[in-house]
Amino acid sequence: MPTAETTLSTPLDIPWVRAQFPALAQTVNGHPAAFLDGPGGTQVPQRVIDAISGYLRRNNANTGGAYATSRDTDAMLAEARAAMADFLNCGADEIVFGPNMTTLTYAMSRSFGREIGGRDLGPGDEILVTRLDHDANVSPWLALEEKGVTIRWAEIHEENCTLDLADLASKINDRTKLVAVGYASNAVGTINPVKAIIRLAHAAGALAYIDAVHYGPHGLIDVAALDCDFLVCSTYKFFGPHMGVLFGKREHLQRLRPYKVRPLTDAIPNRWEWGTLNHECIAGITACVDYIADLGRGAYDRNGLASLDGQPRRLSPHGPSTLGPDTPGPSTRRAAIVAGFEAIHRYEHALMDRLIAGLAKIPAIKIYGITDPARFEERCPTLALRVINQTADQTPLALAAKLGEQGFFTWDGNYYALNLTERLDVEKSGGFLRIGLVHYNTVEEVDRLLAALRDIAGR
Ligand SMILES: Cc1ncc(COP(=O)(O)O)c(C=O)c1O
């Protein structure tokens, strides 16, 4: 009998994928757990767990020491930087590690305000932020108001939660020093045309700071093609440990002045990394990037991705686990990551189409964000919804709690996309219920969720 997955055409070997993630096997009240909370943080494959515990077991040390485990630690950090450089398509010296995206962004905003173009930012300078963004790409820039910087806001089209690009363009001028924009909305799933926005920023002489935290698990990031000045992401959103990563163009990391302790080297990227980093988690970063690359290598062998870089591939029915060192496949890790994200994209979009089509048949539910299938390439599979004319037991929190009892892990509230929930006037009534799909979710989970929502929300 065909499994549910075979009803979707996918280059991913979903049983193999799910077997990588031990957490997915859990149950709640006898129900299989359905992790639909990816936007809050994804689960990790066994290899990430092994890399973290292996580092603690064998190599646990500080950096720069003249002994074996310290040298191992230096080598491990270099490997993780190289892995993230492959992930983002940049130089390893342009990768800065930090505790999370928010902390890295505050560090950058403090230093950005301190000196740029030979003087501190102040009155007359402007920074553009958007109503769609997570507050971590807003508040650190708002903090520069204390220096007299003017913050301008790009508005949204309320009917589909996309950025109003005409409004955004009209607010960039020769006073604009920075445009801070998200790659994708963690609340409603909109993917912003960041490349075009970066071009607008550069044309006005401003820099572009891209929050790719939500986009990270869903799409390929190429900072070279984007030509962004900074891009931040968090590895815990794409199957890795709780860490933040900042890409900064070499010239900016060298030119801007970090607040740092005197003995710390002035070389990049280390001048931006303060104190001792979370080495064990960084050990897990290489493993999570390699996991995505392995998805790509396996996808070569399955339907549709046999010649992504123009090379014919040997077909194997079993996915990445059968690949040995001599197996033909993408020639570099970056090429494998490209293939991995193409496979993820195809599968996630098939799941998302099914979920949105199912939700559209529940009249009591309203989806916020893009619902026109012709524009689905402009969204990722993160859905915000509410029950129309909700009763007290149909608030987003009540929905999430009822679903939680049945093993569906979803979120309610604003998820720090505060400007959006305020703009749409849902903040005081509980925000949204958020369903976030990633590539380890299944058709069966989507169908069960739809049935549960029909029961709770009314048909
Ligand atoms: C779009 C977006 N930006 C920024 C953040 C903050 O990331 P971090 O938790 O790494 O500070 C999040 C966290 O959910 C997010 O979804």
The ligand as a MOL file (V3000), in Angstrom:
LIG
                    3D

  0  0  0     0  0            999 V3000
M  V30 BEGIN CTAB
M  V30 COUNTS 16 16 0 0 0
M  V30 BEGIN ATOM
M  V30 1 C 12.4120 36.1420 12.1500 0
M  V30 2 C 13.1520 36.0760 13.4540 0
M  V30 3 N 14.1100 36.9590 13.6970 0
M  V30 4 C 14.8220 36.9490 14.8360 0
M  V30 5 C 14.5670 36.0360 15.8210 0
M  V30 6 C 15.3930 36.0340 17.0620 0
M  V30 7 O 16.3340 35.0220 16.9810 0
M  V30 8 P 17.1800 34.5750 18.2320 0
M  V30 9 O 16.2920 33.7400 19.0940 0
M  V30 10 O 18.3160 33.7960 17.6600 0
M  V30 11 O 17.6490 35.8120 18.9320 0
M  V30 12 C 13.5690 35.0790 15.6260 0
M  V30 13 C 13.2400 34.1060 16.6730 0
M  V30 14 O 12.2100 33.5040 16.6800 0
M  V30 15 C 12.8500 35.1060 14.4020 0
M  V30 16 O 11.8800 34.2050 14.1440 0
M  V30 END ATOM
M  V30 BEGIN BOND
M  V30 1 1 1 2
M  V30 2 1 2 3
M  V30 3 2 2 15
M  V30 4 2 3 4
M  V30 5 1 4 5
M  V30 6 1 5 6
M  V30 7 2 5 12
M  V30 8 1 6 7
M  V30 9 1 7 8
M  V30 10 2 8 9
M  V30 11 1 8 10
M  V30 12 1 8 11
M  V30 13 1 12 13
M  V30 14 1 12 15
M  V30 15 2 13 14
M  V30 16 1 15 16
M  V30 END BOND
M  V30 END CTAB
M  END
